[in-house]
Amino acid sequence: MPEIGQPRRGKVRDIYDLGEHLLLVVTDRVSAFDVVLPNGVPEKGKVLTSISVFWFRMMEDIVENHIVALDVSDFPQRLHKYRDMLEGRSLLVKKAEVFPVECIVRGYLSGSGWTSYRKDGTVCGINLPAGLLESSKIEHPVFTPSTKAESGHDINISFEETKKIAGPDKAAQLKDLSLRIYERARDFAAGKGIIIADTKMEFGIYNNKIILIDELLTPDSSRFWGMKDYAPGRGQDSFDKQIVRDYLLTLDWDQTPPGPELPADIVNKTSERYQEILRILTA
């Protein structure tokens, strides 16, 4: 799209600066172990966009979000010729001042939270009861922010460090909003037979107010587990790109670029998994 310049490319999203607004395009790229792989997952970008919009709408009474327009017909005229490329996978969004913090809420012990708990009984400095197992439910969900890294892994930080970054009042608001959003989504998903183990979200300032930005409660930013197969004491089957990660771990690959190409059956299974969680949540 030469008329609007080169995008800022993330692992999955391309962001174009249109002046007053941003154009957020969600591609089918897939990353694993912080490496973008050579081939993507068909329809992944559309699934992520649909899920985000679903949750953004559900949370509007808790906090405003960044969406300006969803339909390419409502985008600037010069973008209309790219309808086939943009429809269903792009958003026209507000240009917010982004908090450089990933707002993570954990309702279950998994991933780096489980690693931390095994080490010293805490998650990001928050003490948890003794005797919890991998994938155990955390009685009261915890807010465990991290820094936003431009590349590589994000770094977990304490709430005190979050206050230094965002200011005490804004940090308190980010924590409160994150927990309220997670708890509403958790309760809704439970009615669909889905556990939301944890999620991360991003916020920004727009017109002097905190708004939700980026993506929300997608398989790329959250762990979704099926209730009927859930059992503490082990890892759980997730509705995400775990199929990709599991396949890559069978290879002789050192998890540095370039990543290996995914075989067709892994791509197809991953695509089906993404589309399955969209159907379950939005049916």
N, C-alpha and C positions, 0 to 999 in steps of 0.2 A: 504494500500500500504506500507507494512513493509520495502521495500527496500529504501524508501526515508524518513523514519522517521515520526514523528507525526506532523500534521499541526498546524499552528496558526489559531484558529477558530474565525471568526467573527460571526455576527448574521446570515449571509447568505453565506459568502465566507470562503473556507478553503485554506490557503496559505502554500505551501511546499517550503522549501529552498533547491534548487538543486545545490547550489554553485554559479556558474556564473549567473544563472537565477532563477526566481521563477516560480512555477506552481500555477496558480490561478484557483481554481475549484469553480464554482458557483452552489450551491446546490439548492434544492427545498424548503429549510427551509423558514418559514415565521415568521416575528416578528411583534408585535404590542405593542405599549406603552413600547418599549424597552425590551419586554419579547419574547424569542423564544418559539413558540407554539409547542405542541407535534407532530402534524402532519403537513406535508408540502403541497405545491400546485404543482401537477404534471406538468412537463415541464417548470416550472417557471425559473429554472436555465438556460435552453436553450434559452428561450425567452430573458432573461436579457442579455445573452452573445451575441445573434444575434443583439439586438438593440444597445448595446455598440459598437460592431464592425462596424455596419452601420455608426454610428456617428463618431467614431474614423477615419474612412476612409474619411468621408466628411470634416473633420477638418485638414487633414494632411498638407495643405498649410498654415494653421495658426500656428500650433504647432505640433511637433512630439509627438507620443504616445509610450506606453510601449510594444506594441505587437512585439514579436519575431516570434512566430508561432501559427497558428490556428488549423492546421491539426495534429492529433495524430501521423501520419506517420513522421512528422517533429520534434517530441519530441524526447528526449533521448530514446535509444533502450529499456532500462529497463522499460519504461512506456507503451510500445506497447501492452503488455498483458492485460492492463487495458482499452483498446480501448472502450469497451462497456460502461464503467463507465465514461470515459472522453469525448468522442466524442460529440461535440456540446455545451459543458458546461464548457470548460476549455481553458486556454490560457497559453502559455509559454511567460513570460514577462521579461523585463529588471529589474534589481534590482536597483531601484532608492533610493536616500535619500529623504524621504518624508517630505514635508512641513506639520507641525502639525496644518494646517489650512484648514477648509472646505470653499471652495470658492463658495459662494452662490450669485446668481443673481436673483432678483425679478423684474418681469415685470407687476405683478398684486398683489393686496393686498389680502393676504390669510394667514392662519395659524398664526404663531407667529408674522409675519409682521402686520397683521390686528389687533392682540391683542395690539401690541406696538402703532400702529397709534391711536387706540381708546383711549389709555391712555394719550398720549401727542402730537399727531400729527406728530410723527417721526417714522422712521423704523431704528433701530440700530443707532440712533443719527442723521439720515439724515432727514431734514425737508421736508415734502411733502405738497402739496396744501391742504387747508381746504376743507371740504365738500365731501371727497371721501367716497365711500361705500365699504362694503365687496365685494371683487372680482373686484373692479374697476381697470382699466388699469392705470399703472403708466407711464406717458408720456415718461419719459426717464428712462429706467431700472436702478436699483440701485445695487451696489455691497455691500453685507452685510455679511462679513465673520463671521465664528464662530470657536471656538476651536474644536479640534478633541478629543472627550472623548472616553477613552477605554471602559467605560461602563456608562450607564445612558445618560442623555441629553447633547448635545453639548451646549456651552454657546456663545451667540452672542457677538462679540467684534467690536470695532471701527476700522476704517482704520488706525488710529494712532497706535493702539495696534498691528495691523497686521505688521506695519513697524518695531515695536520693535522685533517681532518674526522672521520675514523673512529678515529684512533689508529694507531700503527705496527703493532701486532700484528694488529688487526682488518683493517687495510688489506692486510696480507700475506695473511691468510686469504681475503679477498674476491678478491684477484688469483688465488691458487692455485685456489680453487673455480671461479671463472669460466673459467679456462683448461682445467681438467679437464672441466668440463661441455661446453664448446665442442668440445674434441677428441673426446670420446666421441660427441657428436651428429654432428660432421663425419664421423667414420669410419662411423657407422651410415648416415647419409644417402647417403654415397658408394656404399654397397652397393645403394641404391635408384636410383642414377643422378642424385643431386641434390648440388649444391655448396651448402654453407652459407657464404656469403661473409663474413658478419659477423652479430653478434647482440648484443642488450643484455638484461641481466637485473637483477633487483632482489633485495636481501636485507634481512632485518631481524633483530632480536634477540628471541628468545622463550625464556623460562625460562633466560636466560643463555647461550643457544646461538644461533649464526648459522643462519637458515633461509632457504630460497628463498621468495619471495612474488610476487604480481602474476601475470604471464603468463610463459611460457617457450617460446622458440624457435618463435614463431608468425610468420605472414607480416606481422604488424604490427610485430614487434620484430626481424626478421631479413631478410636477403636470401637467397632461395633461387633458384638457377639450375639449369637443366637441363645435365647434362654433355655431351650430344650436340651441343648448339648453342654450347657455350662456346668462346670465342676471345679471348685477351688483345688489348688494343689498341683496345677499344671498350666501350661500355656493354652490359650483358647484359639479356636478357628475364627478368623476375622473376615469381615466383609470388606476386603481391601486388596492391596497388592502383595499380601503375604505369599501368595502363590509364586510371584516373581522372586521375592527374597529367598524362599525355600529352594527354588530352582537354582538361583545363582550360587547358593551355598554348596551345591553339589559340584561346582566347577572349580577348576584350578585358576582362580582369578583373585588378584590381590586387592580388589575393591578400590582401584584407582582408575582414572580415565585412560584409555577409552573403555567403555563398558562393552560386554559381549551382546551380540544380537540375540533376541528372544525367539525361540521356535514358535511356529504357528499355533500349536496346541496350548502353550502357556499363554500366549496373547489372547486366544479365544476364551480360555477359562477365566482369565482376569477380567476381560470385558463383560462376560456373563455375570461375574461376581459383583461388579460395580452396578450393573443394571438391575440385579436382584435386590440390592439394598434400596435402590430408588423406588422400585415397585412396592416393596414392603412398607416403607415409610410413608409414601404418598398415596397409597391405595385408599 
